[in-house]
Amino acid sequence: MDKALQIVPSLSVKPVREVEPGYLLGTLFIEGVEHHLELIEVVEDSQTGEQQVPDHGDFEQWALNQQRYEEMQAAYDGIYYPVRFDGRTFVCRVHPYCK
């Protein structure tokens, strides 16, 4: 068997913006190729670690973000490692732009 591929890709990110409450979008470049970078705000249960989309009082926005989170759950089953920015917690999804 040949030696396993090992690379250190070139990465860069355009600024990530909150386009809707609790939903951030940006662009991640991997070797110069654009990828969508999505962040969905979550809160974690301190005892179970379960993640939920927070309700900030706007049901329609909560439902939309919940749908986005559930779509992630359908693709990747489990509790995600979150990232924290400015005292808020987010799960991330990266996928390529379409041609």
CORJO-V255902 format. One record per pair of residues at least 4 apart in sequence whose C-alpha atoms are under 7 Angstrom apart, sorted by the first residue. I is the first residue (numbers start at 1). GAP is how many residues later the second one is. Records with the same first field share a line. If there is no record, write none. Layout:
# CORJO-V255902
I=GAP / GAP
This chain:
# CORJO-V255902
9=21 / 22
10=20 / 21
11=18 / 19 / 20
12=16 / 17 / 18
13=14 / 15 / 16
14=12 / 13 / 14
15=11
16=8 / 9 / 10
17=7 / 8 / 9
18=4 / 5 / 6 / 7
19=4 / 5 / 6
20=4
22=18 / 19
23=16 / 17 / 18
24=14 / 15 / 16
25=12 / 13 / 14
26=10 / 11 / 12
27=7 / 8 / 9 / 10
28=6 / 7 / 8 / 9
29=4 / 5 / 6
30=4
34=62 / 63
35=59 / 60 / 61 / 62
36=58 / 59 / 60 / 61
37=56 / 57
38=54 / 55 / 56
39=51 / 52 / 53 / 54
40=25 / 50 / 51 / 52
41=12 / 48 / 49 / 50
42=9 / 10 / 11 / 12 / 47 / 48 / 49
43=8 / 9 / 10 / 11 / 46
44=5 / 6 / 7 / 8
45=4 / 5 / 6
50=29
51=28
53=12 / 13
55=7
58=4
59=4
60=4
61=4
62=4
63=4
64=4
65=4
66=4
67=4
68=4
69=4
70=4
71=4
72=4
73=4 / 5
80=11
81=10
82=7 / 8 / 9
83=6 / 7 / 8
84=4 / 5 / 6
85=4
